[in-house]
Amino acid sequence: MQIANFFTTSRIVLAPMFFVVYFLPTYTCIPPKITLVILIPLFAYMQFTDFLDGYVARKYNMVSDFGKLFDPFADVLANMAVLFCFTIDKLLPSIFFLIILYREVSIVFVRMLAIKKGLVIGAKMLGKIKTVLYISVGAVSLFIKLCEAYGMFINTLSRFKTFNLVLYSLALIFSLLSFYFYLNDYRKYSKER
Protein backbone atom coordinates (compact mmCIF):
# COMPACT_ATOMS: atom_id res chain seq x y z
CA MET A 1 0.00 0.00 0.00
CA GLN A 2 1.31 3.44 -0.89
CA ILE A 3 2.08 5.67 2.08
CA ALA A 4 -0.42 8.31 0.87
CA ASN A 5 -3.20 5.70 0.79
CA PHE A 6 -2.13 4.51 4.24
CA PHE A 7 -2.78 7.99 5.65
CA THR A 8 -6.15 8.10 3.90
CA THR A 9 -7.07 4.63 5.20
CA SER A 10 -6.15 5.64 8.73
CA ARG A 11 -8.77 8.42 8.55
CA ILE A 12 -11.44 5.90 7.54
CA VAL A 13 -10.47 3.64 10.46
CA LEU A 14 -10.23 6.46 13.00
CA ALA A 15 -13.55 8.15 12.09
CA PRO A 16 -15.75 5.52 13.81
CA MET A 17 -13.18 5.29 16.63
CA PHE A 18 -13.67 9.04 17.25
CA PHE A 19 -17.42 8.46 17.43
CA VAL A 20 -17.11 5.55 19.88
CA VAL A 21 -14.65 7.35 22.18
CA TYR A 22 -16.76 10.54 22.07
CA PHE A 23 -19.78 8.71 23.49
CA LEU A 24 -17.98 6.45 25.98
CA PRO A 25 -18.94 8.76 28.89
CA THR A 26 -22.61 8.43 27.91
CA TYR A 27 -22.64 4.63 27.98
CA THR A 28 -19.88 3.78 30.46
CA CYS A 29 -18.45 5.12 33.71
CA ILE A 30 -15.45 6.62 31.88
CA PRO A 31 -15.48 10.39 32.51
CA PRO A 32 -15.18 12.98 29.69
CA LYS A 33 -11.93 14.18 31.28
CA ILE A 34 -10.32 10.93 30.13
CA THR A 35 -11.98 10.57 26.73
CA LEU A 36 -11.09 14.14 25.76
CA VAL A 37 -7.41 13.33 26.31
CA ILE A 38 -7.85 10.72 23.56
CA LEU A 39 -10.22 12.72 21.31
CA ILE A 40 -8.09 15.86 20.94
CA PRO A 41 -4.95 14.14 19.54
CA LEU A 42 -7.19 11.78 17.52
CA PHE A 43 -8.91 14.77 15.91
CA ALA A 44 -5.56 16.50 15.31
CA TYR A 45 -4.12 13.35 13.69
CA MET A 46 -7.14 12.90 11.40
CA GLN A 47 -6.90 16.51 10.22
CA PHE A 48 -3.12 16.31 9.77
CA THR A 49 -3.37 13.17 7.64
CA ASP A 50 -5.85 15.01 5.42
CA PHE A 51 -3.00 17.36 4.53
CA LEU A 52 -0.31 14.70 4.64
CA ASP A 53 -1.79 12.22 2.14
CA GLY A 54 -2.10 14.86 -0.58
CA TYR A 55 1.35 16.28 0.17
CA VAL A 56 3.03 12.87 0.05
CA ALA A 57 1.13 11.83 -3.11
CA ARG A 58 2.26 14.98 -4.95
CA LYS A 59 5.83 15.03 -3.65
CA TYR A 60 6.55 11.36 -4.43
CA ASN A 61 4.48 11.22 -7.61
CA MET A 62 1.90 8.83 -6.13
CA VAL A 63 -1.17 10.66 -7.45
CA SER A 64 -3.64 8.15 -8.87
CA ASP A 65 -7.26 8.02 -10.00
CA PHE A 66 -7.94 5.75 -7.04
CA GLY A 67 -6.42 8.28 -4.65
CA LYS A 68 -8.46 11.09 -6.17
CA LEU A 69 -11.63 9.23 -5.19
CA PHE A 70 -10.36 7.60 -2.01
CA ASP A 71 -9.13 10.82 -0.34
CA PRO A 72 -12.43 12.78 -0.62
CA PHE A 73 -14.32 9.66 0.47
CA ALA A 74 -12.16 9.44 3.61
CA ASP A 75 -12.61 13.18 4.21
CA VAL A 76 -16.39 12.83 4.11
CA LEU A 77 -16.40 9.89 6.53
CA ALA A 78 -14.04 11.62 8.96
CA ASN A 79 -15.80 15.00 8.84
CA MET A 80 -19.29 13.54 9.09
CA ALA A 81 -18.36 11.32 12.06
CA VAL A 82 -16.96 14.33 13.93
CA LEU A 83 -19.80 16.69 13.00
CA PHE A 84 -22.41 14.06 13.86
CA CYS A 85 -20.99 13.85 17.40
CA PHE A 86 -21.30 17.61 17.81
CA THR A 87 -24.83 17.51 16.36
CA ILE A 88 -25.97 14.96 18.93
CA ASP A 89 -24.36 17.13 21.63
CA LYS A 90 -26.32 20.14 20.29
CA LEU A 91 -23.19 22.15 19.46
CA LEU A 92 -24.08 21.96 15.75
CA PRO A 93 -27.72 22.55 14.69
CA SER A 94 -29.12 19.39 13.10
CA ILE A 95 -30.32 21.28 10.00
CA PHE A 96 -26.73 22.49 9.44
CA PHE A 97 -25.49 18.92 9.71
CA LEU A 98 -28.09 17.66 7.23
CA ILE A 99 -27.20 20.34 4.66
CA ILE A 100 -23.46 19.70 5.07
CA LEU A 101 -24.04 15.94 4.74
CA TYR A 102 -25.98 16.39 1.50
CA ARG A 103 -23.30 18.72 0.17
CA GLU A 104 -20.46 16.32 0.99
CA VAL A 105 -22.18 13.29 -0.52
CA SER A 106 -23.19 15.29 -3.62
CA ILE A 107 -19.68 16.57 -4.27
CA VAL A 108 -18.24 13.03 -4.02
CA PHE A 109 -20.81 11.97 -6.64
CA VAL A 110 -19.86 14.88 -8.95
CA ARG A 111 -16.16 14.03 -8.48
CA MET A 112 -16.85 10.44 -9.57
CA LEU A 113 -18.67 11.71 -12.67
CA ALA A 114 -15.79 14.05 -13.46
CA ILE A 115 -13.17 11.31 -13.13
CA LYS A 116 -15.26 8.98 -15.29
CA LYS A 117 -15.17 11.65 -18.01
CA GLY A 118 -11.43 12.10 -17.55
CA LEU A 119 -11.83 15.51 -15.93
CA VAL A 120 -9.60 16.66 -13.12
CA ILE A 121 -11.13 19.52 -11.18
CA GLY A 122 -8.72 20.73 -8.54
CA ALA A 123 -9.66 22.12 -5.16
CA LYS A 124 -10.49 25.81 -5.27
CA MET A 125 -9.81 28.44 -2.62
CA LEU A 126 -13.41 28.28 -1.31
CA GLY A 127 -13.04 24.55 -0.73
CA LYS A 128 -9.79 25.11 1.16
CA ILE A 129 -11.43 27.80 3.30
CA LYS A 130 -14.29 25.38 3.98
CA THR A 131 -11.80 22.74 5.13
CA VAL A 132 -10.03 25.22 7.42
CA LEU A 133 -13.43 26.18 8.88
CA TYR A 134 -14.34 22.52 9.47
CA ILE A 135 -11.05 22.06 11.34
CA SER A 136 -11.45 25.30 13.29
CA VAL A 137 -15.02 24.62 14.33
CA GLY A 138 -14.13 21.07 15.34
CA ALA A 139 -11.29 22.40 17.49
CA VAL A 140 -13.54 25.01 19.12
CA SER A 141 -16.25 22.41 19.78
CA LEU A 142 -13.69 20.14 21.45
CA PHE A 143 -12.43 23.12 23.46
CA ILE A 144 -16.00 23.74 24.68
CA LYS A 145 -16.28 20.07 25.68
CA LEU A 146 -12.93 20.39 27.49
CA CYS A 147 -14.13 23.49 29.35
CA GLU A 148 -17.32 21.69 30.39
CA ALA A 149 -15.43 18.61 31.54
CA TYR A 150 -12.81 20.49 33.57
CA GLY A 151 -15.04 23.38 34.73
CA MET A 152 -12.96 26.03 32.96
CA PHE A 153 -14.19 29.41 31.66
CA ILE A 154 -17.68 28.69 33.01
CA ASN A 155 -18.64 32.40 32.97
CA THR A 156 -17.65 32.83 29.32
CA LEU A 157 -18.77 29.44 27.99
CA SER A 158 -21.91 30.91 26.41
CA ARG A 159 -19.69 33.30 24.40
CA PHE A 160 -17.59 30.39 23.16
CA LYS A 161 -20.78 28.59 22.12
CA THR A 162 -21.99 31.68 20.24
CA PHE A 163 -18.60 31.98 18.52
CA ASN A 164 -18.81 28.27 17.69
CA LEU A 165 -22.24 28.75 16.09
CA VAL A 166 -20.89 31.63 14.00
CA LEU A 167 -18.05 29.39 12.80
CA TYR A 168 -20.53 26.62 11.95
CA SER A 169 -22.59 29.15 9.98
CA LEU A 170 -19.50 30.26 8.04
CA ALA A 171 -18.52 26.62 7.41
CA LEU A 172 -22.00 25.96 6.05
CA ILE A 173 -21.91 29.03 3.77
CA PHE A 174 -18.45 28.22 2.38
CA SER A 175 -19.44 24.58 2.02
CA LEU A 176 -22.39 25.51 -0.20
CA LEU A 177 -20.45 28.16 -2.13
CA SER A 178 -17.58 25.79 -2.87
CA PHE A 179 -20.04 23.14 -4.07
CA TYR A 180 -21.77 25.65 -6.34
CA PHE A 181 -18.49 26.71 -7.98
CA TYR A 182 -17.27 23.10 -8.23
CA LEU A 183 -20.52 22.16 -9.99
CA ASN A 184 -20.10 25.12 -12.35
CA ASP A 185 -16.55 24.01 -13.19
CA TYR A 186 -17.80 20.48 -13.84
CA ARG A 187 -20.48 21.76 -16.24
CA LYS A 188 -18.02 24.06 -18.00
CA TYR A 189 -15.35 21.38 -18.46
CA SER A 190 -17.97 18.83 -19.55
CA LYS A 191 -19.18 21.17 -22.32
CA GLU A 192 -15.60 21.80 -23.46
CA ARG A 193 -15.14 18.04 -23.82
Protein Blocks (a to p, Z undefined) as FASTA:
>chain_A
ZZklmmmmmmmmmmmmmmmmmmmmmmmmbdfklmmmmmmmmmmmmmmmmmmmmmmmmmno
pacfklmmmmmmmmmmmmmmmmmmmmmnomacfklmmmmmmmmmmmmmmmmmmmmnopac
dddfklmmmmmmmmmmmmmmmmmmmmmmnopaklmmmmmmmmmmmmmmmmmmmmmmmmmm
mmmmmmmmmmmZZ
